[in-house]
Amino acid sequence: MLNRLLRKSPPVPRLHIAQRVIDKMQIAANTFVEDETGEAMVGLMIGGREQAALCVLDTISPDASAVRQLHTFQQGDELQDEIMWWWRENWEMERRKSGRGWFGKRREWDVPLRYLGDWHKQPGHMIAPSGGDLQTALEWLDEAPDDAPFLLVPIVTLEHPATIDPAPADVNYVLVDQGDGSALRVDWWYVHRDWGVFQPITPIVVENADLPELAPVAWHLNDQDRSADEWEALEAGDFAITVLLADIDAEPPLEVCVSAARLNGAEQIYLVATPYNYPHAPPQMRLAPFVNLGAGQAIADVFPAWWQTATPAAPAPDFVWTTDKKLVDYIQAVETHHGIRPAPQAGESTNDTESTAETGQQSIPTEDESS
C-alpha cells in the first residue's frame, strides 16, 4: 500500500453512462430492497492514460447463485462470463466490418469491449465503498492484465431526498427520482492499481441513442432451461453435437450453431444455425460430408466456410415450425424429407440407443476458457 501512495496519482478519466445502465440499477435495487445486490458493468475505455474516457454501456445481472443478504453480496458466475463473451464476440465482429454500424458514426468507439467493474447496493446511506470493497478491488487489480489497471465501483443507496438544494456542481453521484418523494442515489468511485485508493469520479448520463448498444443476448443465455432441453434432446436422439457461435450471414448478431452427427456411422454432418431470438424464429440447416480437421483445429475455426459450401436442407413444405418444437424435431423432419432416415412410427422412440454417455457434446466456451 505504501508503494502505491508514493506514486503519482493517475488522472481520473471522464465518465459517460448510458441511461439504460441507470434504469437497470433502479430496477435491481427496488427488486432487492432489503438485501444488497449488484451487477457487472461493460463498456469502453477511449483514449490514452492522460486523456482517458470511460463509457458504461450495459450491465450483466448474476444468476440465481448470487448471494444477496442484508450486508453481503457476492456474484461472479459462468452465466455472466458467457454473456460477456457473447457481447465481445459480436462487438469484435462489428469492428472487423470497418465503417459499419456504430463505428461508422464515431471512430473512437472502435476499441475493445471490456469489463469495467461492479456496482452494488449498500444498506442505509453508506455512499462510499467499504474497506472490504477496497481490499477486493486491489486483489483483483493485482491479478488483472496490464491493460486493465482500474475498476469502477459505484455504490447504490435508497431513500435519499429527491432533490438537493442548492444543487452542487461536478458531484460524483446521480439522483434518480423514485416517484414517492425519495431518490435512489448512485455514487461513482474509481480505483487505479497505481494509486490504491478510491477516488470520486463525475458521471455524465447519456441518452441511449447517443452511445453504442450491445447485441441482444442470445436465446441460449436468456433461457438456459430451453438450451439444456435442446442439447439433451439431441443427445437422446443419438447425436454427437458441438455448440458454437458463427457468422453465417454477414449480419449481426452472430448465430448460435450446432454441428450434429449421428453416432451410428452416418456419412454426413448436419450444420444447424439458430438466430439470437430462436425459437421465435426457425433454425436453418445444411448437410456437409465429414472432413478431417487439421492439428489443433476446432470445428469453430472452419464452421463459417463449411456452412458456405454445404448443401441447404429443409423439411417438407408441410412441416410448420412452432416454438414448442426443438432442433431434434427439425433435424428429423429434414432427414425424412431428404430420405436420409424413415419417419418414426407413432409411439416409436426416436432414440437409436439407450445410452448417451459418450455423445461428444462440446459447449460454447466461457470467456475464461476462450482466452
URQUIUR-V967256 format. One line per field, one symbol per residue. ss: DSSP state (H for helix, E for strand, C for the rest). phi: phi as a letter, one per 40 degrees, with the letter a starting at -180 (. if undefined). A space follows every 10 residues. Layout:
ss->???
phi->???
This chain:
ss->CHHHHHCCCC CCCEEEEEHH HHHHHHHHHH HCCCCCCEEE EEEEEECCCC CCEEEEEEEE ECCCCCEEEC CEEECCCHHH HHHHHHHHHH HHHHHHCCCC HHHHHCHHHC CCCEEEEEEE ECCCCCCCCC HHHHHHHHHH HHHCCCCCCE EECCEEEEEE ECCCCCCCCC CCEEEEECCC CEEEEEECEE EECCCCCEEE CCEEEECHHH CCCCCCCCHH HHCHHHHHHH HHHHHHCCEE EEEEEECCCC CCCCEEEEEE EECCCCCEEE EEEECCCCCC CCCEEEEEEC CCCCCCCCHH HHHHHHHHHC EEECCCCCCC CCCCCCHHHH HHHHHHHCCC CCCCCCCCCC CCCCCCCCCC CECCCCHHHH C
phi->.cdccccccc ccccbbbcdc cccccccccc cbccbcaiac bbabbbgcdc bcbbbccabb cccccccbbd baabbhbccc cccccdcccc cccccccdgb fccccbcccc bccacbibca cbcfbccbcc cccccccccc cccccccbca acbcbbbbgc dcbbbccccf ccbbbbccgb gbbcbbcbbb bbdcbgbcbc bccbcbddcc bdbcddccdc ccbccccccc cccccccgbc bbbababbbg bcccccbbbb bccbgcbabc bbbbccbdcc bccbabbbcc bcccdgcbdd cbddcdcccc cdaaccdccb cbcccbdccc ccccdcccgc accccdgccc ccbccbcbcg cbccccdccc c
